[in-house]
Amino acid sequence: MKRLLSLAALRSLAAAVAVLIVQSASAQELLTLREAIAYGKANSPLMVIAANDRERAEAQATEALSSYLPQVNATGQLDNNLKRPTTILPPGIFSDQPTPVQFGTQYNTTLNIQAEQTLFDLASLNGIQAAGPNREMARIREEQAQEQLIYEASRAYAAALTTRLKVQLLDANQAQYDSLVPLMELRRAKGVAQALDVDRLEVARRNILSQRTVAHANMELAMGQLKQIIGMPLATEIVLVDTLPVGGQLIATTQGPFSLDRLNAYRYAETALLLNGIDVRRKRNAYLPTLSAFGRYGANAQGNDLGDSYDQWFDYATVGVKLSVPLYSGSRRSSQLKQSQLALANAQQQLKLNAMNWELEERNARTRMEAALANVENDDANLRLAEEVFRLTEKQYSLGAAPFSDVLNADYQLKEARNNYTASLLQYYLAIIDLNKALGTLLPFANSL
């Protein structure tokens, strides 16, 4: 009679099987969680979008600076005066009657180039100041994208490992029932076992096969989700190398007090407040005058024949300064300033609210992790007990000291214990990930893998 595989022996067997699979399947790609995250950083569309946003912030900074750089423009214009305007000259110039005359030529070509330099525009300077916070926000968004990738990939990887462990446990259960088949047949041949017991054994074996099919399908779904998260082609065959942590293997990555300064979301909100403050100053400074200097050089050509008109050009040049004083905008500027002030006030209050939410989220995540750890320890002990009960019941049945119904009852308890263990193990791992997210330590968590 085969002895029931202990959980430790099962894990060793699973590791050996995984090694054999790896050695026999060269087309499959080995994938640890650390490698999955690294692959996602290089291939996930989420990271591409974040990198593009950072480049976009640099382009916005250059755009803001351009308002204080020289602006040079060239223009050209050709007028075909099909019907020239008529001007009435007063009496006494050419005759004692008003005289209608037409000035100019049919064709008039003008070319000019103008350079303008802003000398004073405080609102534009505020726009240039906004480039710093805008760059910082883009950098933080890139880190947040990495955190989101780590968070989602870790959860998907854990789900795949859990379903794989469930398949392995069902395989062990199947092996246990397969070991009972020869004994059952022997007992039936001797007239000790009833036909009903044989049917019960077959029903139990079929149930295990159905459960294994569902568990294997769930494992494929979880691995497909993992590949989708990290940007890997779904057709790629992968083998997960890592195993689920147990006990306190990852507790060290979640130690330390809660600090808002470690949260990218908090730093992003603080930087957004700086940007809102700059926007208020920019709207307020829109009331101030602006001063600029300009220079213009051009030439024109005129004539009643288009070709001959270009034979002679008359150039001109102008330099000057321009002062623009905003006097009245129909309450547009005051309305814009009011909107920016209210947006700043709301952002300040929202940051206070979010700070309390983030602290509560950390407390809840820590509570869930502690409860999940307690459940893992309890379910692990319960699984070992259920294994021992099944082993003893199976032995008693083989000796004829217990009916087959006791074996089925012990098997039901064992399956319940295994389901509870795999579920609590997954919840424990997810709780660790959630706590790292709440603490703002997902990046160190990934680096520690």
C-alpha positions in Angstrom: 0.0 0.0 0.0 1.4 3.4 -1.0 1.9 5.8 1.8 0.1 9.2 1.3 2.4 11.8 -0.1 3.2 14.5 2.4 3.1 18.2 1.4 6.8 18.5 1.5 7.3 15.4 -0.6 4.7 16.6 -3.0 6.6 19.9 -3.5 9.9 18.0 -4.0 8.2 15.8 -6.6 6.7 18.8 -8.3 10.1 20.5 -8.5 11.6 17.4 -10.0 8.8 17.1 -12.5 9.3 20.8 -13.5 13.0 20.1 -14.1 12.2 17.2 -16.4 9.7 19.3 -18.3 12.2 22.1 -18.7 14.8 19.7 -20.0 12.5 18.0 -22.5 10.8 21.2 -23.8 13.4 23.4 -25.3 10.8 25.5 -27.1 9.3 26.5 -23.7 10.6 29.7 -22.1 11.6 29.5 -18.4 10.1 32.4 -16.5 10.7 33.5 -13.0 8.7 36.4 -11.5 11.7 38.7 -11.7 12.2 37.8 -15.4 8.5 38.3 -16.1 8.7 41.8 -14.6 11.9 42.5 -16.6 10.2 41.3 -19.8 7.2 43.5 -19.0 9.3 46.6 -18.5 10.9 46.0 -22.0 7.7 45.0 -23.8 4.6 46.1 -22.1 2.6 48.8 -23.9 2.0 50.3 -20.5 5.7 51.1 -20.2 5.9 52.4 -23.8 3.0 54.8 -23.0 4.8 56.0 -19.8 8.1 56.6 -21.7 6.2 58.5 -24.4 4.6 60.7 -21.7 8.0 61.5 -20.3 9.3 62.6 -23.8 6.1 64.6 -24.2 6.8 66.4 -21.0 10.3 67.3 -22.3 8.6 68.6 -25.5 6.2 70.7 -23.5 9.1 72.2 -21.6 10.8 73.2 -24.8 7.5 74.6 -26.1 7.1 76.8 -23.0 10.7 78.1 -23.3 10.1 79.0 -26.9 7.8 81.9 -25.9 10.9 83.7 -24.6 13.1 82.9 -27.6 13.2 85.1 -30.8 10.3 84.5 -33.2 11.3 84.8 -36.8 8.7 84.7 -39.6 8.8 85.4 -43.3 5.8 86.3 -45.4 5.1 86.9 -49.1 2.0 88.3 -50.8 0.9 88.9 -54.4 -2.1 91.1 -55.0 -3.9 91.2 -58.4 -6.0 94.3 -58.2 -8.7 93.4 -60.7 -10.5 96.6 -59.9 -8.5 99.2 -58.1 -10.4 101.3 -55.5 -11.4 104.8 -56.4 -10.5 107.9 -54.4 -12.3 111.2 -54.6 -10.0 114.2 -54.6 -11.5 117.4 -53.3 -12.1 120.4 -55.7 -9.2 122.7 -56.3 -6.5 120.1 -56.9 -7.1 119.2 -60.6 -10.4 121.0 -61.3 -13.1 122.9 -59.5 -15.1 119.7 -59.2 -14.4 116.6 -57.1 -12.1 114.3 -59.1 -12.3 110.5 -59.0 -8.9 108.9 -59.4 -7.4 105.3 -59.0 -4.0 104.9 -57.4 -1.6 102.0 -57.5 -0.9 99.3 -60.1 -2.7 96.1 -61.0 0.0 93.8 -59.5 1.6 94.4 -56.1 4.1 91.9 -54.6 5.4 92.2 -51.1 8.1 90.1 -49.3 9.2 90.6 -45.7 10.9 89.0 -42.8 10.2 89.9 -39.2 12.0 89.0 -35.9 10.4 89.6 -32.6 11.8 89.1 -29.1 9.8 89.2 -25.9 11.4 91.5 -23.3 8.9 91.2 -20.5 6.0 88.7 -20.1 5.6 87.4 -16.6 2.8 85.0 -17.5 5.1 83.3 -20.1 7.8 83.1 -17.4 5.3 81.2 -15.2 4.8 78.8 -18.1 8.5 78.1 -18.2 8.5 77.6 -14.4 5.9 74.9 -14.9 8.3 72.8 -16.9 10.0 71.5 -13.8 7.0 70.1 -12.0 5.7 68.8 -15.3 8.9 66.8 -15.9 8.7 65.5 -12.3 5.1 64.4 -12.8 6.1 62.5 -16.0 8.9 60.8 -14.1 6.6 59.8 -11.3 4.0 58.5 -13.8 6.7 56.3 -15.3 7.5 54.8 -11.8 3.7 54.3 -11.3 3.5 52.4 -14.5 6.4 50.2 -13.3 4.5 49.7 -10.0 1.3 48.8 -11.8 3.2 46.3 -14.0 4.8 44.7 -10.9 1.5 44.6 -9.0 -0.5 43.0 -11.8 2.3 40.6 -13.0 2.9 39.4 -9.4 -0.8 38.7 -8.8 -1.1 36.9 -12.1 2.1 34.9 -11.5 0.8 33.9 -8.0 -2.6 32.9 -9.4 -0.8 30.7 -12.0 1.4 29.1 -9.3 -1.6 28.4 -7.1 -3.6 26.7 -9.8 -0.5 24.7 -10.7 -0.2 23.6 -7.1 -3.8 22.6 -7.1 -3.2 20.5 -10.2 -0.3 18.8 -8.4 -2.4 18.1 -5.3 -5.1 16.6 -7.5 -2.5 14.4 -9.2 -1.4 13.2 -5.8 -5.0 12.5 -4.9 -5.5 10.6 -8.1 -2.4 8.5 -7.4 -3.9 7.6 -4.0 -7.1 6.4 -5.6 -5.1 4.5 -8.3 -3.3 2.7 -5.5 -6.7 1.6 -4.1 -7.9 0.0 -7.3 -5.8 -3.3 -7.1 -6.8 -3.6 -3.4 -10.4 -3.0 -4.2 -10.4 -5.6 -7.0 -8.7 -8.1 -4.7 -11.2 -7.5 -1.9 -14.1 -7.8 -4.4 -12.7 -11.1 -5.7 -12.6 -12.4 -2.2 -16.2 -11.2 -1.6 -15.1 -8.8 1.1 -15.8 -5.6 -0.9 -19.2 -4.8 -2.3 -19.9 -3.7 -5.9 -21.2 -0.5 -4.4 -17.7 0.3 -3.0 -16.2 -0.3 -6.4 -18.7 2.2 -7.9 -17.9 4.7 -5.2 -14.2 4.4 -5.9 -14.8 5.0 -9.6 -17.1 8.0 -8.9 -14.3 9.5 -6.7 -11.7 9.0 -9.4 -13.9 10.6 -12.1 -14.6 13.6 -9.8 -10.9 14.1 -9.4 -10.4 14.0 -13.2 -13.1 16.6 -13.6 -11.6 18.8 -10.9 -8.1 18.4 -12.5 -9.5 19.5 -15.9 -11.0 22.6 -14.4 -7.8 23.4 -12.4 -5.6 22.9 -15.4 -7.8 25.2 -17.5 -7.7 27.8 -14.8 -3.9 27.5 -14.8 -3.8 28.2 -18.5 -6.1 31.2 -18.1 -3.8 32.6 -15.4 -0.7 32.1 -17.5 -2.5 33.8 -20.5 -3.3 36.7 -18.3 0.3 36.9 -17.1 1.5 37.0 -20.8 -1.0 39.7 -21.6 0.1 41.9 -18.7 3.8 41.7 -19.6 3.3 42.1 -23.4 4.4 38.5 -24.3 2.8 36.9 -27.3 0.0 34.6 -26.2 1.3 31.7 -28.3 4.6 31.6 -26.4 5.0 28.5 -24.2 6.3 29.3 -20.8 7.3 27.3 -17.7 7.0 29.1 -14.3 10.1 28.4 -12.4 9.3 30.1 -9.0 7.3 28.4 -6.2 4.9 30.0 -3.9 6.4 31.5 -0.7 5.3 30.1 2.6 5.6 31.3 6.2 7.5 34.5 6.5 9.6 34.4 3.4 8.5 37.8 2.2 7.7 39.5 5.4 11.0 41.4 5.4 9.9 43.2 2.2 6.9 44.7 3.9 8.5 45.8 7.2 8.8 49.5 8.1 6.4 52.2 9.2 4.0 53.9 6.8 5.2 57.0 5.2 3.4 59.2 2.7 6.7 60.3 1.2 7.3 56.8 -0.1 4.0 56.8 -2.1 4.4 57.8 -5.7 0.7 58.8 -5.7 1.4 61.3 -2.9 4.4 62.7 -4.5 2.5 63.1 -7.8 -0.3 64.9 -6.0 2.1 67.2 -4.2 3.8 68.1 -7.5 0.4 68.7 -9.1 -0.2 71.2 -6.3 2.9 73.1 -7.3 1.7 73.1 -10.9 -1.7 74.4 -9.8 0.0 77.2 -7.8 2.0 78.2 -10.9 -1.2 78.3 -12.9 -2.8 80.6 -10.4 0.2 83.0 -10.7 0.2 82.7 -14.5 -3.5 83.7 -14.6 -2.9 86.6 -12.1 0.1 87.9 -14.1 -2.0 87.9 -17.3 -3.2 91.4 -16.1 0.3 92.8 -16.4 1.6 94.5 -19.6 3.9 92.7 -22.0 6.8 94.3 -23.8 8.6 93.1 -27.0 11.1 94.4 -29.5 10.8 93.7 -33.3 12.6 94.3 -36.5 11.2 94.0 -40.0 12.9 94.1 -43.4 11.0 93.8 -46.7 10.7 94.8 -50.3 7.8 95.3 -52.8 7.4 95.4 -56.5 4.6 97.0 -58.5 3.5 97.2 -62.1 0.6 96.7 -64.5 2.4 93.8 -66.1 3.2 90.8 -63.8 6.5 89.9 -65.5 7.8 93.5 -65.8 6.7 94.3 -62.2 9.6 92.2 -60.8 12.2 94.3 -62.7 12.5 96.8 -59.9 12.2 96.2 -56.1 11.8 98.8 -53.4 13.1 97.7 -50.0 12.2 99.0 -46.5 13.2 98.3 -42.9 11.6 98.9 -39.5 12.7 98.5 -35.9 10.6 99.2 -32.8 9.2 98.1 -29.5 5.6 97.1 -28.7 3.9 97.5 -25.4 0.7 95.6 -24.9 -1.5 96.6 -21.9 -4.5 94.4 -21.2 -7.4 96.7 -20.2 -10.6 94.7 -20.4 -11.4 91.2 -21.6 -15.1 90.9 -20.8 -14.3 89.2 -17.4 -12.5 86.4 -19.2 -9.2 86.8 -17.3 -11.0 87.2 -13.9 -13.0 84.1 -14.6 -9.9 82.1 -15.5 -8.2 83.2 -12.4 -11.1 82.3 -10.2 -11.3 78.8 -11.8 -7.5 78.2 -11.2 -7.9 79.4 -7.5 -10.8 77.0 -6.9 -8.9 74.2 -8.6 -5.9 74.8 -6.3 -8.1 74.8 -3.2 -9.9 71.6 -4.3 -6.6 69.9 -5.0 -5.3 70.8 -1.5 -8.4 69.3 0.1 -8.3 66.3 -2.1 -4.7 65.6 -1.0 -5.8 65.7 2.6 -8.6 63.2 1.9 -6.3 61.0 -0.1 -3.7 61.0 2.6 -6.2 59.6 5.1 -7.3 57.1 2.5 -3.8 55.9 1.8 -3.1 55.5 5.5 -6.3 53.5 5.9 -5.4 51.4 2.9 -2.1 50.5 4.5 -3.7 49.6 7.8 -6.3 47.4 6.1 -3.6 45.8 3.9 -1.5 45.0 7.0 -4.5 43.5 8.8 -5.4 41.4 5.8 -1.8 40.1 5.5 -1.7 39.2 9.2 -5.0 37.4 8.9 -3.9 35.6 5.7 -0.7 34.5 7.4 -2.7 33.1 10.3 -5.0 31.3 7.8 -2.0 29.8 5.9 -0.5 28.5 9.1 -3.8 27.0 10.2 -4.6 25.5 6.9 -1.1 24.1 6.5 -1.5 22.3 9.9 -5.0 21.2 9.0 -3.8 19.8 5.7 -1.1 17.8 7.4 -3.7 16.5 9.9 -6.1 15.6 7.1 -3.2 13.8 5.3 -2.5 11.7 8.4 -6.2 10.9 8.9 -6.5 9.7 5.4 -3.3 7.7 5.7 -4.5 6.0 8.9 -8.0 5.4 7.4 -6.6 4.0 4.3 -4.4 1.6 6.4 -7.4 0.6 8.5 -9.4 -0.1 5.3 -6.6 -2.2 3.9 -6.6 -4.3 7.1 -10.4 -4.6 7.0 -10.8 -2.6 10.2 -12.8 0.3 8.5 -15.4 0.5 5.8 -14.8 2.2 2.5 -17.2 4.9 3.4 -14.6 6.1 6.0 -12.0 6.3 3.3 -14.4 8.5 1.2 -15.1 10.7 4.2 -11.4 11.1 5.0 -10.8 11.9 1.3 -13.5 14.6 1.3 -11.9 16.2 4.3 -8.5 16.0 2.7 -9.8 17.6 -0.5 -11.4 20.4 1.5 -8.1 20.9 3.4 -6.2 21.1 0.2 -8.6 23.6 -1.4 -8.5 25.7 1.7 -4.7 25.6 1.8 -4.2 26.6 -1.8 -6.8 29.4 -1.5 -5.3 30.8 1.7 -1.8 30.5 0.3 -2.9 32.6 -2.7 -4.6 35.2 -0.4 -1.5 35.4 1.7 0.7 36.1 -1.3 -1.8 38.7 -2.7 -2.0 40.3 0.7 1.8 40.7 0.7 1.6 42.4 -2.7 -1.2 44.6 -1.6 0.7 45.7 1.5 3.8 46.5 -0.6 1.6 48.6 -2.8 0.1 50.4 0.2 3.6 51.0 1.6 5.0 52.3 -1.7 7.6 49.5 -1.7 6.7 47.6 -4.9 9.9 48.6 -6.6 12.1 47.3 -3.7 9.9 44.2 -3.6 10.6 43.5 -7.2 14.3 44.1 -6.8 14.4 41.6 -3.9 13.0 38.7 -5.9 
